[in-house]
Amino acid sequence: MKRFFLTVFIGMLPLSLYAQSPVIDSLNRLLAKAKTDTSRINLLAEKVSALNEINLDSAISLGSRIIAEAQVINYRKGEAALKRLLVASYCFKGDYSKARQYLQETQQVYTSLKDTVGLIKTYSSYGMFYGMQTIYDSSVIFYQQSIKLAELIKDEKLANRGYQNIAIPYQMQSKHAQAMSYFQKALAYFEKKKDDNSLAYLWLNIGITYMAIFDTARAENSLLKAIDFSRKAGIQNVELYACSNLSNLYAKKDSLEKSYDYAMRSVALSESMGDLGMKAAGLSKAASARLSQKKMEEAEMLVRNAIRVADSAAQPLNIFQANIIMGRLHLTRQQYAAAIPYYEKAFAAIENTQEGEETTGVAYSELSLCYEETGNYKAALSYHKLATNIMDSLRNKENVRRATELGMSYEFEKKQQLQDAEKKRHDAVTAARQSALSIGLVLAFLLALLAFYAYKNKQKANLLLEKQKQEIENTLNELRITQRQLVQAEKMASLGELTAGIAHEIQNPLNFINNFAEVNEELADEVLVALKAGDTGEALDITADIKQNSQKIAHHGKRADGIVKGMLQHSRTGTGQKELTDINKLVDEYTRLSYHGMRAKDKNFQVKLLTEFEDGIPAISIVPQDIGRVLLNLLGNAFYAVAEKKRLSSAEFEPTVVVTTKKITHSNGTPMIEIAVKDNGNGVPAHVAEKIFQPFFTTKPTGQGTGLGLSLSYDIVKLHNGFIDLQTKEGEGAIFVLQLPV
C-alpha cells in the first residue's frame, strides 16, 4: 500500500521553528510594536503558520480567534489568509468538512479581490486537501493550476513550490520518474537559495520516492538528511514524517527493533503536535513490528490504541492500516472469525480512495482465507478474485510498458529488415547483369569465330538469355514478396503487442464492472422478492444500492476507456505529417519512455537522470513520432554508455544523464531550439567520432547494435532542416546536440 501517512503536502507553510523558537519570539516582539490592526493580523497569521508545524491545536485556537478579529474590521484578505492556513491544520486533524468550507470561502475572497498570489496558494491548498484523502487525480489538477498561475506571473519561488508539491501525488500514483523530475527542479532552486525549510521537505519526499523504487540505501540517506534539515529549520512535522518513513524502511529490511524505535519516535512527535493521524500511523507501525517479532500481547495493546486514535482522526487510510494489522494479529492466532470484522472495516474505510496496490491485494487474500476457514466459501472466492485481480493488474502494468517499448522499437527493426531486403535485391540484380554481360561477350566472341554456326548458336544464345532473364525476374519477385511479408509481419506483431497490452491493462476495471454487474443481478432478484412481499421500503433501499453499483460500473468503464486511449496515443505509428509540437513536453515524454525501457531490460540499471527545460519555448512544426525516434536513439546510447562505464569501473561512479532544452540563434542567424543529451560515460575516441553517423557503423559488441540508429537520426534531422552533432572527450563523456528551426 502507498505510504499515505508519510508524505507532507507543502506550499502553504513558510519557515517556522519550535515553540520557543527565535522566529516566534521575534514575531511576539513585532506584535508588541504593531501600530495598525491589519499589520497586527498579518503578524498573527505568520505566527499561526509557525504553530501549524509545531502544535495543530494551538494553531487552530489562535487562528480562529484572529479570524473573528479580521471580520470585525472587515479585513477580508487577512481573513482569507488565516482560513487558508487553517486548512492544513484541519486536514491533519481529519476534519475535511471544515477544511473544504474554508477553501471555498478563501477562493471566493481572492477571486473577488483579483489576488493572483492568493489564488496560487489556495490552489496549492486544494492540492494538499485532495492529496491527504488519496484523491490524487484531483490533487494533480489543482497543483497544475497553481503552477500555471505562478509561471504566468513569473514568480519563481511559488513555481518551484508547485514543482515540489505536484511531485507528491505523482509519486503516490507510482509515477516515480515524473515525481523525481519535479523534485530535482525544486531541489536545484532551493539549494541555490539555501532554504533549509524547503530542503527538509524535499529530502523527505525524495527519500519516499527512493523507497518506492526499492533503492533503500539512497532512501535511508535522504531521510536522514531530511531529519538534519528539519532540526536546522525547526520543522517538527518533517522530523515526524521522516521517522515514520524510516520505520517503514527498516521493516522492509527486517530490522524490526529499529522499525519499532522510529515508529515510537513518530508517536511521541505526533503527540506533541496534536496530529492524530500520524499518531495512529506510528502506533500501527510499532504494532506491526511487534507482531513480526511474535510479541503478541504488546502488539495487541498497540494496535487497539492505534484503532482508537485512527477512528478519532477519521483518515481512511490510517483506519485501513490499523484494522488490517488487528485482523492479521487474529489471523496469526488462527482466530479467523474474530479477524473478519477488522478486515471488513479496513476495506470499508478505503472504498472511495484510489488504493489498489500490493498490500491491499495481500489483505484481500488474508480475508479470503478467514472466510474459507469459517466455511463461507462464496465470500472466500469473491475476495480471492479481488486479490488476484489486483496482483494481475500490478504485473500487467509492467507488461504494458514492455509492450509499448516493443512497439516503438519494432519500427526500427522493420526499417533495418527493409534495408537488408533492398540490399539483397540490389546485389542480386547487379550479379545477374554482370553474369548476363559476361555471357553476351562470350557468345559474341564465339559468333565471330564460328560464323558458319551463326544461326544454330544464335538460337541457343537466345534460349539461354531468356532463361537467365526469367531467373532474374523470379529473384526480384521473391524479394518483393519477402519485403511485403516483413512489412505485414511487423504490422501484425505491433497489433498483437498493442492488443495484448490493452487487454491486460483494462482487465482490472473490467473485473470490477463484472463484479458489480453480478451484484446488481442479485439485488434485482431481491427487489422482486421485496415487492412481492409488499415491503416497498426494503425495495427502495435495494434500488438505491443498484443505482450506486451502476455508478461504479460507469466509473470503471471510463477508466477502461482512458486506458485504451492512452495506449493508442503512445503506440500510434504516426502519419508522417508535421504538426505543431510542444518540444519540452515531447522531450519529457520520450525521456521517461526511454528510461523505463532501459529499466524493463535491466532491472539493476540505475542512473541519475536530470532534466533542464527552458521555459517559454514555442511550439514548432515537426513530425513528432520521427523526432521521438531520434530522442530514443540518443537517450538509449547515453544510458548504454553510462551502464557500460559502471559495469567496467572499479571506482565509485554515479551514472548521470542530463537532458536540456533551450532557445538559441544559429551561426547562420536562424532561431533554433537546441536539445542536448549529456552523459558521463567513457566518451567516444576521435577516430570513432568521425564515423559515428555512418550507416552500419557501431561501437557496440556484435548482436547489441545495428549501426543504423544514428544514421537514421541524422537523416530525420536533415529532413527537418536541422543539425545534429557530437561533442565528446574520451574518458569523460559525450553530448549529442540536436538543433531544430523554429
Backbone hydrogen bonds, N-H to C=O, Kabsch-Sander energy under -0.5 kcal/mol:
donor,donor_aa,acceptor,acceptor_aa,energy
4,F,2,K,-2.2
6,L,3,R,-1.9
9,F,7,T,-0.6
10,I,8,V,-0.5
21,S,18,Y,-2.0
25,D,21,S,-2.2
26,S,22,P,-2.7
27,L,23,V,-2.3
28,N,24,I,-2.5
29,R,25,D,-1.9
30,L,26,S,-2.3
31,L,27,L,-2.6
32,A,28,N,-1.5
33,K,29,R,-0.7
33,K,30,L,-0.8
34,A,30,L,-0.6
34,A,31,L,-0.8
40,R,36,T,-1.9
41,I,37,D,-2.3
42,N,38,T,-2.3
43,L,39,S,-2.0
44,L,40,R,-2.2
45,A,41,I,-2.0
46,E,42,N,-1.5
47,K,43,L,-1.7
48,V,44,L,-2.3
49,S,45,A,-2.2
50,A,46,E,-2.0
51,L,47,K,-2.6
52,N,48,V,-1.8
53,E,49,S,-0.6
53,E,50,A,-1.1
54,I,51,L,-1.9
55,N,51,L,-2.8
56,L,273,M,-3.3
59,A,55,N,-2.0
60,I,56,L,-2.6
61,S,57,D,-2.4
62,L,58,S,-2.5
63,G,59,A,-2.7
64,S,60,I,-2.5
65,R,61,S,-1.5
66,I,62,L,-2.2
67,I,63,G,-2.3
68,A,64,S,-1.5
69,E,65,R,-1.4
70,A,66,I,-2.5
71,Q,67,I,-2.1
72,V,68,A,-1.6
73,I,69,E,-1.5
74,N,71,Q,-0.8
75,Y,70,A,-2.7
76,R,74,N,-1.3
79,E,75,Y,-2.1
80,A,76,R,-2.6
81,A,77,K,-2.2
82,L,78,G,-2.0
83,K,79,E,-2.2
84,R,80,A,-2.4
85,L,81,A,-1.9
86,L,82,L,-2.0
87,V,83,K,-1.0
87,V,84,R,-0.5
88,A,84,R,-0.7
88,A,85,L,-0.6
89,S,85,L,-0.8
90,Y,86,L,-2.7
91,C,87,V,-2.3
92,F,88,A,-2.5
93,K,89,S,-1.5
94,G,90,Y,-0.7
94,G,91,C,-1.1
95,D,90,Y,-2.4
96,Y,94,G,-1.3
99,A,95,D,-1.7
100,R,96,Y,-2.7
101,Q,97,S,-2.0
102,Y,98,K,-2.3
103,L,99,A,-2.2
104,Q,100,R,-2.5
105,E,101,Q,-2.2
106,T,102,Y,-2.6
107,Q,103,L,-2.6
108,Q,104,Q,-2.0
109,V,105,E,-1.9
110,Y,106,T,-2.5
111,T,107,Q,-2.3
112,S,108,Q,-2.2
113,L,109,V,-2.2
114,K,110,Y,-0.6
114,K,111,T,-0.7
115,D,110,Y,-2.4
116,T,114,K,-1.0
119,L,115,D,-2.0
120,I,116,T,-2.4
121,K,117,V,-2.1
122,T,118,G,-2.0
123,Y,119,L,-2.9
124,S,120,I,-1.8
125,S,121,K,-1.9
126,Y,122,T,-2.3
127,G,123,Y,-2.2
128,M,124,S,-2.1
129,F,125,S,-2.8
130,Y,126,Y,-2.5
131,G,127,G,-2.2
132,M,128,M,-2.8
133,Q,129,F,-0.6
133,Q,130,Y,-0.5
134,T,131,G,-1.9
135,I,130,Y,-2.6
136,Y,134,T,-1.3
139,S,135,I,-1.7
140,V,136,Y,-2.5
141,I,137,D,-1.9
142,F,138,S,-2.1
143,Y,139,S,-2.2
144,Q,140,V,-2.5
145,Q,141,I,-1.8
146,S,142,F,-2.1
147,I,143,Y,-2.6
148,K,144,Q,-2.6
149,L,145,Q,-2.1
150,A,146,S,-2.2
151,E,147,I,-2.8
152,L,148,K,-1.9
153,I,149,L,-2.1
154,K,151,E,-0.5
155,D,150,A,-2.6
156,E,154,K,-1.0
159,A,155,D,-2.3
160,N,156,E,-2.2
161,R,157,K,-2.0
162,G,158,L,-2.1
163,Y,159,A,-2.1
164,Q,160,N,-2.4
165,N,161,R,-2.3
166,I,162,G,-3.0
167,A,163,Y,-1.3
168,I,165,N,-1.5
170,Y,166,I,-1.4
171,Q,167,A,-2.5
172,M,168,I,-2.5
173,Q,169,P,-1.2
174,S,171,Q,-1.8
175,K,170,Y,-2.8
176,H,174,S,-1.3
179,A,175,K,-2.2
180,M,176,H,-2.9
181,S,177,A,-2.0
182,Y,178,Q,-2.0
183,F,179,A,-2.6
184,Q,180,M,-2.5
185,K,181,S,-1.7
186,A,182,Y,-2.3
187,L,183,F,-2.8
188,A,184,Q,-2.2
189,Y,185,K,-1.6
190,F,186,A,-2.7
191,E,187,L,-2.3
192,K,188,A,-1.5
193,K,189,Y,-1.8
194,K,190,F,-0.6
194,K,191,E,-0.5
195,D,190,F,-2.3
196,D,194,K,-1.1
199,L,195,D,-2.5
200,A,196,D,-2.0
201,Y,197,N,-1.5
202,L,198,S,-2.6
203,W,199,L,-2.7
204,L,200,A,-1.7
205,N,201,Y,-2.3
206,I,202,L,-2.7
207,G,203,W,-2.1
208,I,204,L,-1.8
209,T,205,N,-2.0
210,Y,206,I,-2.4
211,M,207,G,-2.0
212,A,208,I,-1.9
213,I,209,T,-1.3
214,F,211,M,-1.6
215,D,210,Y,-2.7
216,T,214,F,-1.2
219,A,215,D,-2.2
220,E,216,T,-2.7
221,N,217,A,-2.1
222,S,218,R,-2.6
223,L,219,A,-2.5
224,L,220,E,-2.2
225,K,221,N,-1.8
226,A,222,S,-2.2
227,I,223,L,-1.9
228,D,224,L,-2.0
229,F,225,K,-2.7
230,S,226,A,-2.5
231,R,227,I,-2.0
232,K,228,D,-1.9
233,A,229,F,-2.6
234,G,230,S,-1.2
235,I,230,S,-2.6
236,Q,53,E,-0.6
236,Q,234,G,-1.0
237,N,53,E,-0.8
239,E,235,I,-1.5
240,L,236,Q,-2.2
241,Y,237,N,-2.3
242,A,238,V,-2.7
243,C,239,E,-2.4
244,S,240,L,-2.0
245,N,241,Y,-2.3
246,L,242,A,-2.6
247,S,243,C,-2.0
248,N,244,S,-1.6
249,L,245,N,-2.7
250,Y,246,L,-2.7
251,A,247,S,-1.6
252,K,248,N,-1.9
253,K,249,L,-1.3
254,D,251,A,-1.3
255,S,250,Y,-2.9
256,L,254,D,-1.4
259,S,255,S,-2.3
260,Y,256,L,-2.4
261,D,257,E,-2.4
262,Y,258,K,-2.6
263,A,259,S,-1.9
264,M,260,Y,-2.4
265,R,261,D,-1.9
266,S,262,Y,-2.0
267,V,263,A,-1.7
268,A,264,M,-2.2
269,L,265,R,-2.2
270,S,266,S,-2.5
271,E,267,V,-2.1
272,S,268,A,-1.7
273,M,269,L,-1.4
274,G,270,S,-1.3
275,D,270,S,-2.2
276,L,274,G,-1.0
277,G,92,F,-0.9
279,K,275,D,-1.7
280,A,276,L,-2.6
281,A,277,G,-2.1
282,G,278,M,-2.6
283,L,279,K,-2.4
284,S,280,A,-2.2
285,K,281,A,-2.2
286,A,282,G,-2.5
287,A,283,L,-2.5
288,S,284,S,-2.3
289,A,285,K,-2.4
290,R,286,A,-2.2
291,L,287,A,-2.5
292,S,288,S,-2.3
293,Q,289,A,-1.4
294,K,291,L,-1.5
295,K,290,R,-2.7
296,M,294,K,-1.4
299,A,295,K,-2.2
300,E,296,M,-2.6
301,M,297,E,-2.1
302,L,298,E,-2.2
303,V,299,A,-2.6
304,R,300,E,-2.2
305,N,301,M,-1.6
306,A,302,L,-2.1
307,I,303,V,-2.5
308,R,304,R,-2.0
309,V,305,N,-2.3
310,A,306,A,-2.8
311,D,307,I,-2.4
312,S,308,R,-1.5
313,A,309,V,-2.3
314,A,310,A,-1.8
315,Q,310,A,-0.7
318,N,315,Q,-0.8
319,I,315,Q,-2.0
320,F,316,P,-2.4
321,Q,317,L,-2.4
322,A,318,N,-2.5
323,N,319,I,-2.1
324,I,320,F,-2.2
325,I,321,Q,-2.0
326,M,322,A,-1.9
327,G,323,N,-2.6
328,R,324,I,-2.5
329,L,325,I,-2.1
330,H,326,M,-2.0
331,L,327,G,-2.3
332,T,328,R,-2.5
333,R,329,L,-1.5
334,Q,331,L,-1.6
335,Q,330,H,-3.3
336,Y,334,Q,-1.1
339,A,335,Q,-1.5
340,I,336,Y,-1.4
342,Y,339,A,-0.6
343,Y,339,A,-1.8
344,E,340,I,-2.6
345,K,341,P,-2.3
346,A,342,Y,-2.1
347,F,343,Y,-2.3
348,A,344,E,-2.1
349,A,345,K,-1.7
350,I,346,A,-1.0
351,E,348,A,-1.1
353,T,350,I,-1.6
354,Q,134,T,-0.7
361,G,357,E,-1.8
362,V,358,E,-2.5
363,A,359,T,-2.4
364,Y,360,T,-2.2
365,S,361,G,-2.0
366,E,362,V,-2.3
367,L,363,A,-2.4
368,S,364,Y,-2.4
369,L,365,S,-2.0
370,C,366,E,-1.9
371,Y,367,L,-2.3
372,E,368,S,-2.3
373,E,369,L,-2.6
374,T,370,C,-1.3
375,G,372,E,-1.2
376,N,371,Y,-2.2
377,Y,375,G,-1.4
380,A,376,N,-2.0
381,L,377,Y,-2.6
382,S,378,K,-2.2
383,Y,379,A,-2.4
384,H,380,A,-2.0
385,K,381,L,-2.2
386,L,382,S,-1.8
387,A,383,Y,-2.4
388,T,384,H,-2.5
389,N,385,K,-2.8
390,I,386,L,-2.1
391,M,387,A,-2.3
392,D,388,T,-2.8
393,S,389,N,-2.5
394,L,390,I,-2.2
395,R,391,M,-2.1
396,N,392,D,-2.9
397,K,393,S,-1.6
398,E,394,L,-0.8
399,N,395,R,-1.3
400,V,396,N,-2.7
401,R,397,K,-1.9
402,R,398,E,-2.0
403,A,399,N,-2.7
404,T,400,V,-2.7
405,E,401,R,-2.3
406,L,402,R,-2.7
407,G,403,A,-2.5
408,M,404,T,-2.1
409,S,405,E,-2.6
410,Y,406,L,-2.1
411,E,407,G,-0.7
412,F,408,M,-0.6
413,E,409,S,-1.7
414,K,410,Y,-2.6
415,K,411,E,-2.3
416,Q,412,F,-2.3
417,Q,413,E,-2.5
418,L,414,K,-2.6
419,Q,415,K,-2.4
420,D,416,Q,-2.2
421,A,417,Q,-2.5
422,E,418,L,-2.5
423,K,419,Q,-2.3
424,K,420,D,-2.3
425,R,421,A,-2.4
426,H,422,E,-2.5
427,D,423,K,-2.6
428,A,424,K,-2.5
429,V,425,R,-2.4
430,T,426,H,-2.4
431,A,427,D,-2.5
432,A,428,A,-2.4
433,R,429,V,-2.5
434,Q,430,T,-2.5
435,S,431,A,-2.5
436,A,432,A,-2.8
437,L,433,R,-2.8
438,S,434,Q,-2.4
439,I,435,S,-2.4
440,G,436,A,-2.5
441,L,437,L,-2.3
442,V,438,S,-2.3
443,L,439,I,-2.6
444,A,440,G,-2.5
445,F,441,L,-2.3
446,L,442,V,-2.4
447,L,443,L,-2.7
448,A,444,A,-2.0
449,L,445,F,-1.8
450,L,446,L,-3.0
453,Y,450,L,-1.4
454,A,451,A,-1.9
457,N,453,Y,-2.8
458,K,454,A,-2.6
459,Q,455,Y,-1.8
460,K,456,K,-1.9
461,A,457,N,-2.6
462,N,458,K,-2.5
463,L,459,Q,-2.2
464,L,460,K,-2.4
465,L,461,A,-2.7
466,E,462,N,-2.3
467,K,463,L,-2.1
468,Q,464,L,-2.3
469,K,465,L,-2.6
470,Q,466,E,-2.2
471,E,467,K,-2.1
472,I,468,Q,-2.4
473,E,469,K,-2.5
474,N,470,Q,-2.5
475,T,471,E,-2.3
476,L,472,I,-2.5
477,N,473,E,-2.5
478,E,474,N,-2.4
479,L,475,T,-2.2
480,R,476,L,-2.4
481,I,477,N,-2.5
482,T,478,E,-2.5
483,Q,479,L,-2.5
484,R,480,R,-2.5
485,Q,481,I,-2.5
486,L,482,T,-2.2
487,V,483,Q,-2.1
488,Q,484,R,-2.8
489,A,485,Q,-2.9
490,E,486,L,-2.3
491,K,487,V,-2.3
492,M,488,Q,-2.6
493,A,489,A,-2.5
494,S,490,E,-2.8
495,L,491,K,-2.6
496,G,492,M,-2.7
497,E,493,A,-2.8
498,L,494,S,-2.7
499,T,495,L,-2.8
500,A,496,G,-2.6
501,G,497,E,-2.5
502,I,498,L,-2.7
503,A,499,T,-2.7
504,H,500,A,-2.5
505,E,501,G,-2.4
506,I,502,I,-2.6
507,Q,504,H,-0.8
508,N,505,E,-0.6
510,L,506,I,-2.1
511,N,507,Q,-2.4
512,F,508,N,-1.8
513,I,509,P,-2.4
514,N,510,L,-2.8
515,N,511,N,-2.7
516,F,512,F,-2.7
517,A,513,I,-2.3
518,E,514,N,-2.4
519,V,515,N,-2.1
520,N,516,F,-2.5
521,E,517,A,-2.0
522,E,518,E,-1.8
523,L,519,V,-2.6
524,A,520,N,-2.6
525,D,521,E,-1.6
526,E,522,E,-1.8
527,V,523,L,-2.3
528,L,524,A,-2.0
529,V,525,D,-2.0
530,A,526,E,-2.5
531,L,527,V,-2.8
532,K,528,L,-2.4
533,A,529,V,-1.7
534,G,531,L,-1.1
535,D,530,A,-2.5
536,T,534,G,-1.4
539,A,535,D,-1.9
540,L,536,T,-2.5
541,D,537,G,-2.1
542,I,538,E,-2.5
543,T,539,A,-2.4
544,A,540,L,-2.2
545,D,541,D,-1.7
546,I,542,I,-2.4
547,K,543,T,-2.5
548,Q,544,A,-2.3
549,N,545,D,-2.6
550,S,546,I,-2.3
551,Q,547,K,-2.0
552,K,548,Q,-1.8
553,I,549,N,-2.3
554,A,550,S,-2.4
555,H,551,Q,-2.3
556,H,552,K,-2.5
557,G,553,I,-2.0
558,K,554,A,-2.0
559,R,555,H,-1.7
560,A,556,H,-2.2
561,D,557,G,-2.2
562,G,558,K,-2.5
563,I,559,R,-2.1
564,V,560,A,-2.2
565,K,561,D,-2.3
566,G,562,G,-2.4
567,M,563,I,-2.5
568,L,564,V,-2.5
569,Q,565,K,-2.2
570,H,566,G,-2.0
571,S,567,M,-2.1
572,R,568,L,-1.0
579,E,622,I,-3.1
581,T,620,I,-2.4
583,I,581,T,-0.9
586,L,582,D,-2.4
587,V,583,I,-3.1
588,D,584,N,-2.3
589,E,585,K,-2.4
590,Y,586,L,-2.4
591,T,587,V,-2.1
592,R,588,D,-2.1
593,L,589,E,-2.3
594,S,590,Y,-2.5
595,Y,591,T,-2.3
596,H,592,R,-2.7
597,G,593,L,-2.1
598,M,594,S,-2.2
599,R,595,Y,-2.3
600,A,596,H,-2.3
601,K,597,G,-1.6
602,D,598,M,-2.4
605,F,602,D,-1.8
608,K,655,P,-3.0
609,L,607,V,-0.9
610,L,608,K,-0.6
610,L,657,V,-2.7
612,E,659,V,-2.6
614,E,612,E,-0.5
614,E,661,T,-1.3
617,I,614,E,-0.7
620,I,581,T,-1.9
622,I,579,E,-2.0
622,I,620,I,-0.8
626,D,623,V,-0.5
627,I,623,V,-2.2
628,G,624,P,-2.3
629,R,625,Q,-1.8
630,V,626,D,-1.8
631,L,627,I,-2.3
632,L,628,G,-2.4
633,N,629,R,-2.2
634,L,630,V,-2.5
635,L,631,L,-2.9
636,G,632,L,-2.5
637,N,633,N,-2.3
638,A,634,L,-1.9
639,F,635,L,-2.9
640,Y,636,G,-2.2
641,A,637,N,-2.4
642,V,638,A,-2.3
643,A,639,F,-2.0
644,E,640,Y,-2.4
645,K,641,A,-2.1
646,K,642,V,-2.2
647,R,643,A,-2.2
648,L,644,E,-2.1
649,S,645,K,-1.5
657,V,608,K,-2.3
658,V,678,K,-2.8
659,V,610,L,-2.7
660,T,676,A,-2.3
661,T,612,E,-2.0
662,K,674,E,-1.7
664,I,672,M,-2.7
666,H,670,T,-3.1
669,G,666,H,-2.6
672,M,664,I,-2.9
673,I,740,L,-2.8
674,E,662,K,-3.1
674,E,672,M,-0.5
675,I,673,I,-0.5
675,I,738,L,-3.4
676,A,660,T,-2.2
677,V,736,F,-2.3
678,K,658,V,-3.1
678,K,676,A,-0.5
679,D,734,A,-2.6
680,N,656,T,-1.3
688,V,685,P,-0.6
689,A,685,P,-2.6
690,E,686,A,-1.3
691,K,688,V,-1.5
692,I,689,A,-0.9
694,Q,691,K,-2.1
696,F,707,G,-1.2
697,F,694,Q,-1.6
697,F,707,G,-1.0
698,T,696,F,-0.6
704,Q,701,P,-2.3
712,L,708,L,-3.0
713,S,709,G,-2.1
714,Y,710,L,-2.5
715,D,711,S,-2.0
716,I,712,L,-2.5
717,V,713,S,-2.5
718,K,714,Y,-2.2
719,L,715,D,-2.1
720,H,716,I,-1.0
720,H,717,V,-0.6
721,N,718,K,-2.0
722,G,717,V,-2.5
723,F,739,Q,-2.2
725,D,737,V,-2.3
727,Q,735,I,-2.9
729,K,733,G,-1.8
731,G,682,N,-4.6
732,E,729,K,-2.5
733,G,729,K,-0.9
734,A,679,D,-1.0
735,I,727,Q,-3.0
736,F,677,V,-2.3
737,V,725,D,-2.8
737,V,735,I,-0.6
738,L,675,I,-3.3
738,L,736,F,-0.5
739,Q,723,F,-3.2
740,L,673,I,-2.3
742,V,671,P,-2.1
